[in-house]
C-alpha cells in the first residue's frame, strides 16, 4: 500500500464511484461536478494512484465552514484513513487563521458515527449551548416545480 493524501479533487468518475461505494446519495453529473468545483478545500486519498477516500470543506471564506463527503472505500475502512483525513482538514482550517481569529467548523454526522468526530473537538447538538442541527433535502420532481 502506497497511501498518499493529496490536496486536490478526485476526478468526477472517482467521486461518483466513491459515493456509490459508501452508499451516499447518487448525484446528477451536473451537481457532482459543481460539488467538486466549488469546494473550498478537498483532500483525496490515493493508494497507488487509486482514489480510496476524500473529504471536502465548503466555506464562505470567512467564519462559516462545513465539512462534508468524509468517505473511505469500505475495503480501506478501520485503518485510520478517515481519522487522518479529519486531522489534516482541521489542521488545514487552523492554518487559514491569523493569531486570535476564530472560525466554526460544522458537519452533519451520519447516524451512529458521532463518536468518530468527537476526538477532533466536535460537539453533539443539541447541548446546553446550541439547539439541534437541522437540514432539509429539496427535490425538483418536474419541470414546472
Secondary structure as the mmCIF struct_conf table of DSSP 4:
data_model
#
loop_
_struct_conf.conf_type_id
_struct_conf.id
_struct_conf.beg_label_comp_id
_struct_conf.beg_label_asym_id
_struct_conf.beg_label_seq_id
_struct_conf.end_label_comp_id
_struct_conf.end_label_asym_id
_struct_conf.end_label_seq_id
STRN STRN1 UNK A 3 UNK A 6
BEND BEND1 UNK A 7 UNK A 8
HELX_LH_PP_P HELX_LH_PP_P1 UNK A 9 UNK A 11
HELX_RH_AL_P HELX_RH_AL_P1 UNK A 12 UNK A 21
TURN_TY1_P TURN_TY1_P1 UNK A 22 UNK A 23
HELX_LH_PP_P HELX_LH_PP_P2 UNK A 24 UNK A 26
HELX_RH_AL_P HELX_RH_AL_P2 UNK A 29 UNK A 37
TURN_TY1_P TURN_TY1_P2 UNK A 38 UNK A 38
BEND BEND2 UNK A 40 UNK A 40
STRN STRN2 UNK A 41 UNK A 47
TURN_TY1_P TURN_TY1_P3 UNK A 48 UNK A 49
STRN STRN3 UNK A 50 UNK A 59
BEND BEND3 UNK A 61 UNK A 63
STRN STRN4 UNK A 64 UNK A 72
HELX_RH_3T_P HELX_RH_3T_P1 UNK A 74 UNK A 76
TURN_TY1_P TURN_TY1_P4 UNK A 77 UNK A 78
BEND BEND4 UNK A 79 UNK A 80
HELX_RH_AL_P HELX_RH_AL_P3 UNK A 81 UNK A 95
TURN_TY1_P TURN_TY1_P5 UNK A 96 UNK A 96
HELX_LH_PP_P HELX_LH_PP_P3 UNK A 97 UNK A 98
TURN_TY1_P TURN_TY1_P6 UNK A 99 UNK A 100
STRN STRN5 UNK A 104 UNK A 107
HELX_LH_PP_P HELX_LH_PP_P4 UNK A 109 UNK A 110
TURN_TY1_P TURN_TY1_P7 UNK A 111 UNK A 112
HELX_RH_AL_P HELX_RH_AL_P4 UNK A 114 UNK A 118
TURN_TY1_P TURN_TY1_P8 UNK A 119 UNK A 121
BEND BEND5 UNK A 125 UNK A 129
BEND BEND6 UNK A 142 UNK A 142
TURN_TY1_P TURN_TY1_P9 UNK A 143 UNK A 144
#
